[in-house]
Amino acid sequence: MTAWIARAVSLLLLLAGAEAGAVDVVLLLDRSGSMKKSDPNRHSLAAANLVAALLDGNDRLAVATFAER
């Protein structure tokens, strides 16, 4: 299992175990050129979409990206 999958699963388990209150989630996505090698099928984007789909109307989601330039 790659490291990012493990992180995504950890986050999903954290969200599943959250109390009834709202949660705040910040996703930081790497858009640098190295991702073409380490995530050529863009599984990280699919994982981000899954996290967003699991949130409800009371939760808040922020997405930030970074690249080499």
VENRA-V126666 format. One record per residue. N is the residue number from 1. RES is the residue in three letters. SS is DSSP state (H for helix, E for strand, L for the rest). PSI is psi as a letter, one per 30 degrees, with the letter a starting at -180 (999 if undefined). Layout:
BEGIN
N:RES:SS:PSI ; N:RES:SS:PSI
END
This chain:
BEGIN
1:MET:L:k ; 2:THR:L:l ; 3:ALA:H:e ; 4:TRP:H:e ; 5:ILE:H:e ; 6:ALA:H:e ; 7:ARG:H:e ; 8:ALA:H:e ; 9:VAL:H:e ; 10:SER:H:e ; 11:LEU:H:e ; 12:LEU:H:e ; 13:LEU:H:e ; 14:LEU:H:e ; 15:LEU:H:e ; 16:ALA:H:e ; 17:GLY:L:g ; 18:ALA:L:k ; 19:GLU:L:l ; 20:ALA:L:f ; 21:GLY:L:l ; 22:ALA:L:l ; 23:VAL:L:l ; 24:ASP:E:k ; 25:VAL:E:k ; 26:VAL:E:k ; 27:LEU:E:k ; 28:LEU:E:j ; 29:LEU:E:k ; 30:ASP:E:j ; 31:ARG:L:g ; 32:SER:L:l ; 33:GLY:L:f ; 34:SER:L:f ; 35:MET:H:f ; 36:LYS:H:f ; 37:LYS:H:e ; 38:SER:H:f ; 39:ASP:L:i ; 40:PRO:L:f ; 41:ASN:L:g ; 42:ARG:L:h ; 43:HIS:H:f ; 44:SER:H:e ; 45:LEU:H:e ; 46:ALA:H:e ; 47:ALA:H:e ; 48:ALA:H:e ; 49:ASN:H:e ; 50:LEU:H:e ; 51:VAL:H:e ; 52:ALA:H:e ; 53:ALA:H:f ; 54:LEU:H:f ; 55:LEU:L:l ; 56:ASP:L:a ; 57:GLY:L:f ; 58:ASN:L:f ; 59:ASP:L:l ; 60:ARG:E:k ; 61:LEU:E:k ; 62:ALA:E:k ; 63:VAL:E:k ; 64:ALA:E:k ; 65:THR:E:l ; 66:PHE:E:l ; 67:ALA:L:l ; 68:GLU:L:f ; 69:ARG:L:999
END
